[in-house]
């Protein structure tokens, strides 16, 4: 079991800083995601963990061992590439065994480990096939087996599902997580897909311009984003401008274009007065019930439905709560109330105080 620690990792290419002072600790056995838009530095950071790139500044540790300058083949890591990188002229079994041959593993031990790796990814019956005889999902399983067969303590995955169709991506998500957990691996997974990260990760670091914007559990980061960037990148949200009109031990009172609200989710450095921005997820709104339940604790809003999108078990409503453009909100509702709502209808909504998240910027 391996803990990965990054201390002040920087990577520059001339005048361009791709990774800008990363401090992270990835716990042993954790499936950790590096998430962010293209060009944010996540793949560069992964390649430094792998040993394919050297940092310009900073130190990298596996447990207590400094591996900053250690060669890639000495780090006991397995890499799964976006392109699969399978040898087309080799069988599945030969592809998986290649890393062991390079390491001079004896034939008997090599056969045992190849069989175990193929069984782990449910490809034991297809060992004699060539890569061009496999589906995309099967090729990805072979790439995983090739990473597992060297018995790594760390597995590194660089957008491994980006070439698969949507349905196959969903099934492979649970498979990759199962494999990492069954083998007790520390996993570092790069993706730009927020749904992939939210559904698979133990923890996520969201990167932008080479820096970590926020790090935490999927539930924590989705429910309590610290900035506008995090709130918008991790799913849909309503960004509502507000002015602070009072604070007490139970929360903050706000005036907003959609009506008065209260928030119990505030940043540490919130000023006593002034203007702020709130993040409210569309699914946090509920049809007003008339009582002061949890959902009435944050405030109520009413408005006219100006847009409706049917999504199966849910409906997305666009609601105009006032005369200003900034008083338009998205509401994601489940149940009969949403199904009955039509464009032009008036709706009454309520929101819980802990779902009104005041952002730090």
ZIKA-V251221 format. One record per residue. N is the residue number from 1. RES is the residue in one letter. SS is DSSP state (alpha for helix, beta for strand, coil for the rest). Layout:
# ZIKA-V251221
n->N res->RES ss->SS
n->N res->RES ss->SS
This chain:
# ZIKA-V251221
n->1 res->X ss->coil
n->2 res->X ss->coil
n->3 res->X ss->coil
n->4 res->X ss->beta
n->5 res->X ss->beta
n->6 res->X ss->beta
n->7 res->X ss->beta
n->8 res->X ss->beta
n->9 res->X ss->beta
n->10 res->X ss->beta
n->11 res->X ss->beta
n->12 res->X ss->beta
n->13 res->X ss->beta
n->14 res->X ss->coil
n->15 res->X ss->coil
n->16 res->X ss->beta
n->17 res->X ss->beta
n->18 res->X ss->beta
n->19 res->X ss->beta
n->20 res->X ss->beta
n->21 res->X ss->beta
n->22 res->X ss->beta
n->23 res->X ss->beta
n->24 res->X ss->beta
n->25 res->X ss->beta
n->26 res->X ss->beta
n->27 res->X ss->coil
n->28 res->X ss->coil
n->29 res->X ss->coil
n->30 res->X ss->coil
n->31 res->X ss->beta
n->32 res->X ss->beta
n->33 res->X ss->beta
n->34 res->X ss->beta
n->35 res->X ss->beta
n->36 res->X ss->beta
n->37 res->X ss->coil
n->38 res->X ss->coil
n->39 res->X ss->coil
n->40 res->X ss->coil
n->41 res->X ss->coil
n->42 res->X ss->alpha
n->43 res->X ss->alpha
n->44 res->X ss->alpha
n->45 res->X ss->alpha
n->46 res->X ss->alpha
n->47 res->X ss->alpha
n->48 res->X ss->alpha
n->49 res->X ss->alpha
n->50 res->X ss->alpha
n->51 res->X ss->coil
n->52 res->X ss->coil
n->53 res->X ss->coil
n->54 res->X ss->coil
n->55 res->X ss->coil
n->56 res->X ss->coil
n->57 res->X ss->beta
n->58 res->X ss->beta
n->59 res->X ss->beta
n->60 res->X ss->beta
n->61 res->X ss->beta
n->62 res->X ss->beta
n->63 res->X ss->coil
n->64 res->X ss->coil
n->65 res->X ss->beta
n->66 res->X ss->beta
n->67 res->X ss->coil
n->68 res->X ss->coil
n->69 res->X ss->coil
n->70 res->X ss->coil
n->71 res->X ss->coil
n->72 res->X ss->alpha
n->73 res->X ss->alpha
n->74 res->X ss->alpha
n->75 res->X ss->coil
n->76 res->X ss->coil
n->77 res->X ss->beta
n->78 res->X ss->beta
n->79 res->X ss->beta
n->80 res->X ss->beta
n->81 res->X ss->coil
n->82 res->X ss->coil
n->83 res->X ss->coil
n->84 res->X ss->coil
n->85 res->X ss->coil
n->86 res->X ss->coil
n->87 res->X ss->coil
n->88 res->X ss->coil
n->89 res->X ss->coil
n->90 res->X ss->coil
n->91 res->X ss->beta
n->92 res->X ss->alpha
n->93 res->X ss->alpha
n->94 res->X ss->alpha
n->95 res->X ss->alpha
n->96 res->X ss->alpha
n->97 res->X ss->alpha
n->98 res->X ss->alpha
n->99 res->X ss->alpha
n->100 res->X ss->alpha
n->101 res->X ss->alpha
n->102 res->X ss->alpha
n->103 res->X ss->coil
n->104 res->X ss->coil
n->105 res->X ss->coil
n->106 res->X ss->coil
n->107 res->X ss->alpha
n->108 res->X ss->alpha
n->109 res->X ss->alpha
n->110 res->X ss->alpha
n->111 res->X ss->alpha
n->112 res->X ss->alpha
n->113 res->X ss->alpha
n->114 res->X ss->alpha
n->115 res->X ss->alpha
n->116 res->X ss->alpha
n->117 res->X ss->alpha
n->118 res->X ss->alpha
n->119 res->X ss->alpha
n->120 res->X ss->alpha
n->121 res->X ss->coil
n->122 res->X ss->coil
n->123 res->X ss->coil
n->124 res->X ss->alpha
n->125 res->X ss->alpha
n->126 res->X ss->alpha
n->127 res->X ss->coil
n->128 res->X ss->coil
n->129 res->X ss->coil
n->130 res->X ss->beta
n->131 res->X ss->alpha
n->132 res->X ss->alpha
n->133 res->X ss->alpha
n->134 res->X ss->coil
n->135 res->X ss->coil
n->136 res->X ss->alpha
n->137 res->X ss->alpha
n->138 res->X ss->alpha
n->139 res->X ss->alpha
n->140 res->X ss->alpha
n->141 res->X ss->alpha
n->142 res->X ss->alpha
n->143 res->X ss->alpha
n->144 res->X ss->alpha
n->145 res->X ss->alpha
n->146 res->X ss->alpha
n->147 res->X ss->alpha
n->148 res->X ss->alpha
n->149 res->X ss->coil
n->150 res->X ss->coil
n->151 res->X ss->coil
n->152 res->X ss->coil
n->153 res->X ss->coil
n->154 res->X ss->beta
n->155 res->X ss->beta
n->156 res->X ss->beta
n->157 res->X ss->beta
n->158 res->X ss->beta
n->159 res->X ss->coil
n->160 res->X ss->coil
n->161 res->X ss->coil
n->162 res->X ss->coil
n->163 res->X ss->coil
n->164 res->X ss->coil
n->165 res->X ss->coil
n->166 res->X ss->alpha
n->167 res->X ss->alpha
n->168 res->X ss->alpha
n->169 res->X ss->alpha
n->170 res->X ss->alpha
n->171 res->X ss->alpha
n->172 res->X ss->alpha
n->173 res->X ss->alpha
n->174 res->X ss->alpha
n->175 res->X ss->alpha
n->176 res->X ss->alpha
n->177 res->X ss->alpha
n->178 res->X ss->alpha
n->179 res->X ss->alpha
n->180 res->X ss->alpha
n->181 res->X ss->alpha
n->182 res->X ss->alpha
n->183 res->X ss->coil
n->184 res->X ss->coil
n->185 res->X ss->coil
n->186 res->X ss->beta
n->187 res->X ss->beta
n->188 res->X ss->beta
n->189 res->X ss->beta
n->190 res->X ss->beta
n->191 res->X ss->beta
n->192 res->X ss->coil
n->193 res->X ss->coil
n->194 res->X ss->alpha
n->195 res->X ss->alpha
n->196 res->X ss->alpha
n->197 res->X ss->alpha
n->198 res->X ss->alpha
n->199 res->X ss->alpha
n->200 res->X ss->alpha
n->201 res->X ss->coil
n->202 res->X ss->coil
n->203 res->X ss->beta
n->204 res->X ss->beta
n->205 res->X ss->beta
n->206 res->X ss->beta
n->207 res->X ss->beta
n->208 res->X ss->beta
n->209 res->X ss->coil
n->210 res->X ss->coil
n->211 res->X ss->beta
n->212 res->X ss->beta
n->213 res->X ss->beta
n->214 res->X ss->beta
n->215 res->X ss->beta
n->216 res->X ss->beta
n->217 res->X ss->coil
n->218 res->X ss->alpha
n->219 res->X ss->alpha
n->220 res->X ss->alpha
n->221 res->X ss->alpha
n->222 res->X ss->alpha
n->223 res->X ss->alpha
n->224 res->X ss->coil
n->225 res->X ss->coil
n->226 res->X ss->coil
n->227 res->X ss->coil
n->228 res->X ss->alpha
n->229 res->X ss->alpha
n->230 res->X ss->alpha
n->231 res->X ss->alpha
n->232 res->X ss->alpha
n->233 res->X ss->alpha
n->234 res->X ss->coil
n->235 res->X ss->coil
n->236 res->X ss->coil
n->237 res->X ss->coil
n->238 res->X ss->beta
n->239 res->X ss->beta
n->240 res->X ss->beta
n->241 res->X ss->beta
n->242 res->X ss->beta
n->243 res->X ss->beta
n->244 res->X ss->beta
n->245 res->X ss->beta
n->246 res->X ss->beta
n->247 res->X ss->beta
n->248 res->X ss->beta
n->249 res->X ss->coil
n->250 res->X ss->coil
n->251 res->X ss->beta
n->252 res->X ss->beta
n->253 res->X ss->beta
n->254 res->X ss->beta
n->255 res->X ss->beta
n->256 res->X ss->beta
n->257 res->X ss->coil
n->258 res->X ss->coil
n->259 res->X ss->coil
n->260 res->X ss->coil
n->261 res->X ss->beta
n->262 res->X ss->beta
n->263 res->X ss->beta
n->264 res->X ss->coil
n->265 res->X ss->beta
n->266 res->X ss->coil
n->267 res->X ss->coil
n->268 res->X ss->coil
n->269 res->X ss->coil
n->270 res->X ss->coil
n->271 res->X ss->coil
n->272 res->X ss->coil
n->273 res->X ss->coil
n->274 res->X ss->beta
n->275 res->X ss->beta
n->276 res->X ss->beta
n->277 res->X ss->beta
n->278 res->X ss->beta
n->279 res->X ss->beta
n->280 res->X ss->beta
n->281 res->X ss->coil
n->282 res->X ss->alpha
n->283 res->X ss->alpha
n->284 res->X ss->alpha
n->285 res->X ss->coil
n->286 res->X ss->beta
n->287 res->X ss->beta
n->288 res->X ss->coil
n->289 res->X ss->coil
n->290 res->X ss->coil
n->291 res->X ss->coil
n->292 res->X ss->coil
n->293 res->X ss->coil
n->294 res->X ss->alpha
n->295 res->X ss->alpha
n->296 res->X ss->alpha
n->297 res->X ss->coil
n->298 res->X ss->coil
n->299 res->X ss->beta
n->300 res->X ss->beta
n->301 res->X ss->beta
n->302 res->X ss->beta
n->303 res->X ss->beta
n->304 res->X ss->beta
n->305 res->X ss->beta
n->306 res->X ss->beta
n->307 res->X ss->beta
n->308 res->X ss->beta
n->309 res->X ss->beta
n->310 res->X ss->beta
n->311 res->X ss->coil
n->312 res->X ss->coil
n->313 res->X ss->coil
n->314 res->X ss->beta
n->315 res->X ss->beta
n->316 res->X ss->beta
n->317 res->X ss->beta
n->318 res->X ss->beta
n->319 res->X ss->beta
n->320 res->X ss->beta
n->321 res->X ss->coil
n->322 res->X ss->coil
n->323 res->X ss->coil
n->324 res->X ss->coil
n->325 res->X ss->alpha
n->326 res->X ss->alpha
n->327 res->X ss->alpha
n->328 res->X ss->beta
n->329 res->X ss->beta
n->330 res->X ss->beta
n->331 res->X ss->beta
n->332 res->X ss->beta
n->333 res->X ss->beta
n->334 res->X ss->beta
n->335 res->X ss->coil
n->336 res->X ss->alpha
n->337 res->X ss->alpha
n->338 res->X ss->alpha
n->339 res->X ss->alpha
n->340 res->X ss->alpha
n->341 res->X ss->coil
n->342 res->X ss->coil
n->343 res->X ss->coil
n->344 res->X ss->coil
n->345 res->X ss->coil
n->346 res->X ss->beta
n->347 res->X ss->beta
n->348 res->X ss->beta
n->349 res->X ss->beta
n->350 res->X ss->beta
n->351 res->X ss->beta
n->352 res->X ss->coil
n->353 res->X ss->alpha
n->354 res->X ss->alpha
n->355 res->X ss->alpha
n->356 res->X ss->coil
n->357 res->X ss->beta
n->358 res->X ss->beta
n->359 res->X ss->coil
n->360 res->X ss->coil
n->361 res->X ss->coil
